Every structure is written in C-alpha cells, then in structure tokens.
Amino acid sequence: MPEVVAAPWREHYPPSVPRDPSVPEITVPRMLDEAVARFPGLVAVSFEGTDITYAGLRSSVDHVAVVLSRLEVRAGDRVAFVLPNCPQLVAGMYAAMRIGAVAVPLNPHASAQQLHDDFEATGADLVVCLDRAWEAVAEARGGTTVRAVVVTRLWDVLSPRHRLRLVLTPGSGRRRRRVLRAKVSSLPADAGWLSDHLKVAGRFPPRTDVSPEDPAVVLFTAGTCGPPRPVTLSHRSLVAAAYQAAWWLPDARAGRETTLGLLPFFQVYGLSLGLNATLLLGGRLVLTPDVDPAAIVAALDGQNVTYLPAIPALLRWLVDRRDLRAYRTTALRSTLAAGGGLPTDVVAAYRQATGSSIAAGYGLTETSGLTHAMPLDGSAVSSPAGDLVGIPLPLTDVKVVELTASRRRVRPGTVGELLVRGPQIRDVQLDDEGYFATGDLVVADADGFTRFVCRIADVIRVGRQRIRPGVVEAPVVALPQVARAAAVQGYSSTGAAVVKLYVEPHPGAHLDTEMIRTACEGSLAPGGVPAEIVIRPSLPVTGTGEVIRRVLRDERPARGRATKDDSA
C-alpha cells in the first residue's frame, strides 16, 4: 500500500489552484474534442496571419488522420514529424494519436546523421517533414524502418489573403516567401506532398479504440548526462501533465487565454506547457516557426499574449536585448520558466520589461511535464530566485532520500535525491511505492519548497571530497565578463581526479584564466579550485539552455594510472 505523504506545500498554493482535483480518464485527442465542443468558433491556432478555429483544427486533425490511415499507418506505428511549431505539426500529432499511432516530434534543424539515429531509436514507420528538411530526411532514412515520407510547406496553411499580401509586399514579403515556400525539385515514388494527399482523402477517419494507457508520444531526453534517450509517454500521463499546468495558471479563463508557443513541441515543456495545456483551456496558440527576438516582441505586442511558457535561457536572451526593454504589456499575466532556476537579475529585468508574473518550474521528460513550480500569483516575486524551483504541483507527491541502500528520507534542509510520483509519471520505472528516482540532488524545506542542487552524475570527485559543480561555478558566473561556466570531472596528467572548469565569456568581453582563478581562490576551499581552466567562445547546450556536461568531462584514466586518492 502506498505511503500517505503529508503535503504542507498545499498551504502555499494560490487560491485558484485546486487542492484535491482529479484527472479525467481520457486520451489527448479527446481533450481536444471537448475543447471543440465548448469553443468551436474560437481561434485555436494563429500562424503567420492565419487563424484556425477549434472546429477547423479538428477538421484538419480528422483529415490528416485519413491520410495517415490511407498510408497504412496502424495503431502502435511510429509517425515522426520533422517540423517546426506550425499548424501541420499540431494537426499531424493529434491525427496520429487519434488513430492509435505514436507521434514522434523531432528537431527540424537536426543533421541527417542525428535524424538517422532518431529514426532507428524510435522505429519510425512514416515521416512527415518540412520541405526545408527533405534532403536531410531523404539521406537519414537509409537503413531505417522508414517506409514512406510526406512533405509539406508552411506556405500551404496560409490563408489566400495572407498569401496575396506576401506576394504584393516587396522586400520583406519576398524574403518571407522564401522562408515559407522552400524549393524542392522532385520527390521519389515513396514520398509525396501532404497537400496532394489531402485532396484525395476523406474527412472521416476510421474508428479506433484508443485507451488512456496506450502510448501517445515519444520524446527524447535533453542529454545533459548521457546520450539523449527516447521516452514513451502515454495519453494518461500527458493529459495529467496538461491539467496540472492549466491548474497552476492563476485565474486561467477557459476560452480566453492566448499562449505564445515558442518552446519546440519536440521537447516536453513545449508539448505539455505550451500545446496541450493551451488546447485543454480552449485558448489561442500563437505559433512562430523561427525564434527571432523581433518576432517574439511583435507577437507579445500584437497578439495580446496572456501566457508565456519559457526557459531561463530564453528569458535571459530576451532581457539582454533592446527589443524588450521599451515594451510593457498589460495582457501578459503569467510566465512559467521551466528547466532550471531563475537568476535574480533575469527575474527583475523581465518583470520590469513586461509586467508579467514570473516563476520557475521543474520537470523531466520522464515526468511528462512539471512536477514542481513556484506560485504564479505574485508570491514568487518576494521569494528568492536562483535555484529555487518551487513546490509540488497538485496530485504530486515527493520525497528526498539518502544516496544509500537504505533510501531513508533526509531531514528538511538536507541534500538528497529527489523522488516524485503522480498521475503525470506512469510510463517509467518506478519503485514499490510508485516513486520515480529523478537522479537529481535537491534541498527541500519543511514546506516543500525545493532548491535544485545538481545532477548526481555531475558531482565531481576529488579524493574523498564530493564537490557540486554549482559551488565552483558561482564565483565565476558572478564575473560580469562571464556568460556561462561549467565545472566537470577532470583528471591530471598523472591520473589524479581534479576539478576542470570551462568558461564562456560574453561576446567581446576580455577574460583570462588568471581572472577566473583569482575569483575561485577567493571563494572556494582548496579542493574546489579548478586545476584546469578552459575558455571557449561557446559551450555546448541543450535546447533548454543547459550545458551538456557529459561532452566536457574527461574520460576516466585506465585503472593502472589511477591514484590512491582517485580510487577512494
């Protein structure tokens, strides 16, 4: 019998957040159907000046579902989508899920080799790709299970009125046409245009029995500690994650919210916080295929955006640009930045620029979305930022345990591994009590407010010391010349374990290793001072802006070279 967990964090929920809600037993497409029944004439998706209503979106979903069925896609088949955030991706993913297939959204900017690896890892049967990605997909499919490819253009979903405007607009209109209507000379026999398939397909997909327990989507992990892994998520877990995100928005108004869909749908935050939560609420999803500062500010200014799912790196990028500094909206109420803590200077600058309430959140691909977030009712403003990622969301239980075989709970304020359980966490390996081990070290206080420390795999071992990367990085990132820093496991020429530090300066900033070493020596114990400092123009990062430490770590020397301290 699962243990009963005290939940003191509920006392800190904003008044509009339910304490003991329930998640309906439905599939992801059924969630869309319910929004269509309530708001058929409201706009569901806005893209490049073209609006698609909820009734129109469901019609597109059904139409694409017929296309997939005619192409012999069956329940359980994997349909890969190599598309940016666009109407075809929304309709395609929901269409695949409607007929019991599994949607696999992939990075449209990935190389042919990366796509090949992704097709192999997921067992993709059919690929729907953008015309700009066709050459990479054609090269990538060789030797994989992909049997057919469907190609589409962004131009195809534009309204006739907007197409005409782009045709008649010189300069900028011509440049935009080149982006929206890329040139593809010809397609082989086992590939075809989505627009051609739609012309001959009916609009009534076959009835398919799809259960909430069935697989719905495959997403890849970020790959910060190891190579990205495919994670299969069920309808039930994705529906739960969408409800939890929607509940967390203060005073969310069904049918009246507008979301700026910047985060890519091939990542869990974009899918759950952006796409699914918005359609659950009957909101309007504004899509931009390119993450461009001018386009972002124009969308915030002209689309009356009320909700922005983001990542800390994106917000840092925005506040560092002049585009946002002169802009302040009265419509934008909530910004939820998942994927790590929020630097205090970013919180202050962003709130001053936009007037939006802003809070950090935490979750993993395996958790289908968030498990923690700071309150978004304004109380988060007075809370310390930094690595504070919030309290458990409704229906989420947590515990922090020792890194020992006993797995005993640690006292509040003590570092331990975070374990989580809830309806959004059902498709991964769980312990006997239903908890998922996140692999993350955190510190939680008595009320459940949780501070991220680091990934367990990122802890640096020097002799008998266990050094957290953030401790080493803190005095370095405080230097105004530094954009990023990453402390990782290193080894000396004799094989001894040491701290190795990589630093990325701000563009044009003067930075040398002596400046960095002086900052470290003034703040760190001797064992934590980096033995090697490497300055690079840029550090490798994931799509959420996290440094990919695994590619920076030194390989462990062969046993014959290991020192006594290193083997301790």
HELIX and SHEET records of a PDB file:
HELIX    1   1 PRO A    8  HIS A   12  5                                   5    
HELIX    2   2 VAL A   28  ARG A   38  1                                  11    
HELIX    3   3 TYR A   54  ARG A   70  1                                  17    
HELIX    4   4 PRO A   87  ARG A   98  1                                  12    
HELIX    5   5 ALA A  112  THR A  122  1                                  11    
HELIX    6   6 ASP A  131  ALA A  133  5                                   3    
HELIX    7   7 TRP A  134  ALA A  140  1                                   7    
HELIX    8   8 LEU A  154  VAL A  157  5                                   4    
HELIX    9   9 PRO A  160  LEU A  168  1                                   9    
HELIX   10  10 SER A  172  LEU A  180  1                                   9    
HELIX   11  11 LEU A  194  VAL A  200  1                                   7    
HELIX   12  12 HIS A  235  TRP A  248  1                                  14    
HELIX   13  13 VAL A  268  TYR A  269  1                                   2    
HELIX   14  14 GLY A  270  ASN A  276  3                                   7    
HELIX   15  15 ALA A  277  LEU A  280  1                                   4    
HELIX   16  16 PRO A  293  GLY A  302  1                                  10    
HELIX   17  17 PRO A  312  VAL A  319  1                                   8    
HELIX   18  18 ARG A  322  ARG A  325  1                                   4    
HELIX   19  19 THR A  344  THR A  354  1                                  11    
HELIX   20  20 THR A  365  THR A  367  5                                   3    
HELIX   21  21 SER A  379  VAL A  381  5                                   3    
HELIX   22  22 ILE A  456  ASP A  458  5                                   3    
HELIX   23  23 PRO A  469  VAL A  477  1                                   9    
HELIX   24  24 THR A  513  GLU A  521  1                                   9    
HELIX   25  25 PRO A  526  GLY A  528  5                                   3    
HELIX   26  26 ARG A  549  VAL A  551  5                                   3    
HELIX   27  27 ARG A  559  ARG A  561  5                                   3    
SHEET    1   A 4 THR A  50  THR A  53  0                                        
SHEET    2   A 4 VAL A  43  PHE A  47 -1                                        
SHEET    3   A 4 ARG A 284  LEU A 287  1                                        
SHEET    4   A 4 THR A 258  GLY A 261  1                                        
SHEET    1   B 5 VAL A 102  LEU A 106  0                                        
SHEET    2   B 5 ARG A  78  VAL A  82  1                                        
SHEET    3   B 5 ALA A 124  LEU A 130  1                                        
SHEET    4   B 5 ALA A 148  THR A 152  1                                        
SHEET    5   B 5 ALA A 191  TRP A 193  1                                        
SHEET    1   C 2 PRO A 215  PHE A 220  0                                        
SHEET    2   C 2 PRO A 230  SER A 234 -1                                        
SHEET    1   D 9 TYR A 307  ALA A 310  0                                        
SHEET    2   D 9 SER A 334  ALA A 338  1                                        
SHEET    3   D 9 SER A 357  LEU A 364  1                                        
SHEET    4   D 9 GLY A 369  ALA A 373 -1                                        
SHEET    5   D 9 LEU A 388  PRO A 392 -1                                        
SHEET    6   D 9 THR A 450  ARG A 455 -1                                        
SHEET    7   D 9 PHE A 436  ALA A 444 -1                                        
SHEET    8   D 9 GLY A 416  ARG A 421 -1                                        
SHEET    9   D 9 ASP A 397  VAL A 401 -1                                        
SHEET    1   E 2 ILE A 460  VAL A 462  0                                        
SHEET    2   E 2 GLN A 465  ILE A 467 -1                                        
SHEET    1   F 3 VAL A 482  TYR A 491  0                                        
SHEET    2   F 3 ALA A 497  PRO A 505 -1                                        
SHEET    3   F 3 GLU A 532  ILE A 535  1                                        
END                                                                             
